[in-house]
Amino acid sequence: MFESAERDPVMSKDDFAAREGALRTALLQRQYALLEKADRTVLLVVAGIDGAGKGSTVNQLNEWMDPRNIHTLAFGTETPESAQRPPLWQYWNALPPKGQLGIVFDSWYAPLMAEASSKHPDPDAIAFLAAEIQRFEALLAADGVQIVKLWYHLSRDAQAGRIRKQLADPATAWRVSKADRLVHKRYDRLRKAGETVIAATQSPHAPWQVVPGADDRMRMVTTATALLDAFNRKLPKVVAQPAQVGAPAFVLRSPHASMPAAMLPTAPMSPESYEVRMDAAQARLGQLVRNKAFRDRSLVLVFEGIDAAGKGGAIRRITHALDARQYSVMPVSAPTDMEKAHPYLWRFWNRLPTHGRVAIFDRSWYGRVLVERVEKLIGPEVWRRAYDEINDFESQLQESGAVVIKFWLAVSQEEQLRRFNERAETPFKRFKLTPDDWRNRDKWEDYRKAADAMFERTDTVGAPWHVVATDDKRQARVQVIEAVTNGLAKALGKRGL
Amino acid sequence: MFESAERDPVMSKDDFAAREGALRTALLQRQYALLEKADRTVLLVVAGIDGAGKGSTVNQLNEWMDPRNIHTLAFGTETPESAQRPPLWQYWNALPPKGQLGIVFDSWYAPLMAEASSKHPDPDAIAFLAAEIQRFEALLAADGVQIVKLWYHLSRDAQAGRIRKQLADPATAWRVSKADRLVHKRYDRLRKAGETVIAATQSPHAPWQVVPGADDRMRMVTTATALLDAFNRKLPKVVAQPAQVGAPAFVLRSPHASMPAAMLPTAPMSPESYEVRMDAAQARLGQLVRNKAFRDRSLVLVFEGIDAAGKGGAIRRITHALDARQYSVMPVSAPTDMEKAHPYLWRFWNRLPTHGRVAIFDRSWYGRVLVERVEKLIGPEVWRRAYDEINDFESQLQESGAVVIKFWLAVSQEEQLRRFNERAETPFKRFKLTPDDWRNRDKWEDYRKAADAMFERTDTVGAPWHVVATDDKRQARVQVIEAVTNGLAKALGKRGL
């Protein structure tokens, strides 16, 4: 695949002069059309072999186009911010909104490229990393991000010449790292790694194109043409279920959680035993999050459920045991305009806790397969692929050290009605009751169906659902906090605590 | 000031029951009115002596009001994110937009309280820290943030009793830190520190109120009443020039920078000497930012100037010497709605570089005293106070390790016209030219006057202005990058480099 680039094609000054103006004008027009329409984000991934002019290309594109609407996503070594989150976090975090162009330099291909160019590449590791990339790119592509990937390449001789030239000039010598000086010794290995990477991650919705890098003019014209092609194409349809590429990192529980048959517990919990168990659980939770073992972990709690099922009350019993500096409660409602201009999961990626902290989601990313499904805010193809996207997201969370525990709070229709009426009658509770709540009551069966499908598809061993009947509030709150302490103690290896 | 609180007043269950409903309803109504009007942010600062129920108050307010519109600002120990920025950064960063309520727990009073309650308090340190707080609060208050400060206090006996009670109960024992156990031994010292802190930071626009903390019911009713009062008051007018409280941390240069008398340099720079000097400067810059000494510093570059003065070109000559992973160029234009819902400097606080990085502002916070002044987007009282607010901001930047260098690029009217016409004629340069640019030409004198005032008031020794005539682009670009390398080398103590 590199034959043509290794011929190091050259463009004459005159040829270039004849094309530069038209290319720059067209790029600018397309960039403004994108901004105007704001129907997608365009991501240009700049990758390839060292010495092939990647850095200069990024600088040049910023000069040719309007840099105010270009975002360079370039992350070198791990930062304190990124080290405590999943590897893809920084790309999610910096993802430009629709209408904008992102240039990704030093991209999510770095770990795969490092493995593929190592002395003894591990085929399993390569397959795993490539699948991770494919899932990520398919998810972005399905959610409004157009990905164009350019691989810069040149011949061994041209590479050696370029590095010699840079080293000779004090103004550019700094650009040549020790690694670069070794690079031309490793040319064959890097070339082979490039072939592996491209083959393993080629896809119709995120295609690779090889760009000859030896000649500046040829490189820029090829780059600009490829980018223009992308601007002119429609956002390609994603064929595969994005999150199903490769072996999934999650295992579904069997049997999975399900809605309780009878809503009421056999005997309501007495205030006395409630107090004893709640106090004990809060004390235990307080100890667990203060334990050394929690310093490189985090806790992510998800609360979903029917309106008036008691999410707020259950959450407050948990936060009561925590220091206000250690947790955030994140209420999730309809997305803002900025959130709508990004893929669905973006706003949750942006709220991931650092180590030693607790993030509590009062409603969550499951809105996709609950309210958005039931209210038909999205098509079936969108919520159908969401299950595995969510499983994949939660797997990445766990890999980065998060303990993920999910709750579905279920209330009976009769008890819900009683609580609605109580809210309507108490002035300071009225704000909790909206016309939506009454409307949602009519859709009880739809929500039940959606919840059942959700349990079937997202009740994983690593991030289990706990279904809690909440007609008896005391019983429910104790069950919730005890599920949190048990889950956390297990994950920290501190069951005795 | 603590006499009344130290009587540990108590409210009966019946009295409380009679008032709770009305208070909660009123708080909710006010909270929704605030959200609706969105004319200000309300910040409730919760401070005071240990054991006076601060944590419970925060939890309770979240229960009494709609927690979806309450932001708890609670920062414990330094995080990796905050350690590399000025101390106030995390508060700026988490500041809720207008319409929302922020509860500040463990606030910007922590360093002052630590000093005031130390064994041998240093009056100078106290004065310095108090002035810093006053400047911060005055700036917020002047820019649409209403601050209410509650100091929770109780008698020595009540405090001792409360700590004993918490320690006896396993569910609350964890809340009592080792520091707390010592606290009642230090009661007198903390009480005195509280008096010092309140006296040093009392102000009409950010008033303190002492809340009796021994009795839960009395504490909540007093808190709710104080918050309601604040909701019902108008945003108070700030009398003092916010940034002038206390000894300023900046020194103005004398003589200060000024507009060049003649625009054209005596002799234009030849392409040959341009290349030699530019290459040398880029190489030097590359070495400086890679130097060990830069690892706990950062570089903040500000570019202002007349349209078509060549900001973009000068910036690109700098970034050319940098690794794309090490810098960000931040173009600044009209604020977004979210930015308008915050104090003016908020969006710049949000973009501060971590250590080892370069942040380049293509236009900046000086827009306040340039375009916003000239276009009359704000009143004179606003831009007049902006000079010292900006100096204070830049001082804080420097204290956190940033090297701040500012450029004003000046072009002659004739050369500007020539460049405008060139842009109009070249298709791929046309996007740089807007109708605003032509309109601004008519306001040449206004901008000149605004720039002169800006130099007079913000050309500080720590963050100097460099005025560069740019009719000769080569001369200008060399001057800019050499000013950067010289300034950076000096700050790093690497003049020889």
HADDOCK unambig.tbl for C-alpha pairs under 7 A between the chains (distance, minus, plus):
assign (segid A and resid 21 and name CA) (segid B and resid 428 and name CA) 6.75 0.50 0.50
assign (segid A and resid 24 and name CA) (segid B and resid 428 and name CA) 5.64 0.50 0.50
assign (segid A and resid 25 and name CA) (segid B and resid 427 and name CA) 5.84 0.50 0.50
assign (segid A and resid 25 and name CA) (segid B and resid 428 and name CA) 4.50 0.50 0.50
assign (segid A and resid 28 and name CA) (segid B and resid 428 and name CA) 6.84 0.50 0.50
assign (segid A and resid 68 and name CA) (segid B and resid 331 and name CA) 5.86 0.50 0.50
assign (segid A and resid 74 and name CA) (segid B and resid 324 and name CA) 6.27 0.50 0.50
assign (segid A and resid 74 and name CA) (segid B and resid 325 and name CA) 4.86 0.50 0.50
assign (segid A and resid 75 and name CA) (segid B and resid 325 and name CA) 5.40 0.50 0.50
assign (segid A and resid 76 and name CA) (segid B and resid 325 and name CA) 5.57 0.50 0.50
assign (segid A and resid 80 and name CA) (segid B and resid 80 and name CA) 5.56 0.50 0.50
assign (segid A and resid 80 and name CA) (segid B and resid 81 and name CA) 6.85 0.50 0.50
assign (segid A and resid 81 and name CA) (segid B and resid 80 and name CA) 6.87 0.50 0.50
assign (segid A and resid 81 and name CA) (segid B and resid 81 and name CA) 6.32 0.50 0.50
assign (segid A and resid 170 and name CA) (segid B and resid 283 and name CA) 6.04 0.50 0.50
assign (segid A and resid 171 and name CA) (segid B and resid 279 and name CA) 4.97 0.50 0.50
assign (segid A and resid 171 and name CA) (segid B and resid 280 and name CA) 6.15 0.50 0.50
assign (segid A and resid 171 and name CA) (segid B and resid 282 and name CA) 5.94 0.50 0.50
assign (segid A and resid 171 and name CA) (segid B and resid 283 and name CA) 4.26 0.50 0.50
assign (segid A and resid 172 and name CA) (segid B and resid 283 and name CA) 6.78 0.50 0.50
assign (segid A and resid 174 and name CA) (segid B and resid 286 and name CA) 6.61 0.50 0.50
assign (segid A and resid 279 and name CA) (segid B and resid 171 and name CA) 4.94 0.50 0.50
assign (segid A and resid 280 and name CA) (segid B and resid 171 and name CA) 6.14 0.50 0.50
assign (segid A and resid 282 and name CA) (segid B and resid 171 and name CA) 5.91 0.50 0.50
assign (segid A and resid 283 and name CA) (segid B and resid 170 and name CA) 6.02 0.50 0.50
assign (segid A and resid 283 and name CA) (segid B and resid 171 and name CA) 4.23 0.50 0.50
assign (segid A and resid 283 and name CA) (segid B and resid 172 and name CA) 6.77 0.50 0.50
assign (segid A and resid 286 and name CA) (segid B and resid 174 and name CA) 6.61 0.50 0.50
assign (segid A and resid 324 and name CA) (segid B and resid 74 and name CA) 6.22 0.50 0.50
assign (segid A and resid 325 and name CA) (segid B and resid 74 and name CA) 4.84 0.50 0.50
assign (segid A and resid 325 and name CA) (segid B and resid 75 and name CA) 5.33 0.50 0.50
assign (segid A and resid 325 and name CA) (segid B and resid 76 and name CA) 5.54 0.50 0.50
assign (segid A and resid 331 and name CA) (segid B and resid 68 and name CA) 5.83 0.50 0.50
assign (segid A and resid 427 and name CA) (segid B and resid 25 and name CA) 5.79 0.50 0.50
assign (segid A and resid 428 and name CA) (segid B and resid 21 and name CA) 6.73 0.50 0.50
assign (segid A and resid 428 and name CA) (segid B and resid 24 and name CA) 5.59 0.50 0.50
assign (segid A and resid 428 and name CA) (segid B and resid 25 and name CA) 4.46 0.50 0.50
assign (segid A and resid 428 and name CA) (segid B and resid 28 and name CA) 6.80 0.50 0.50
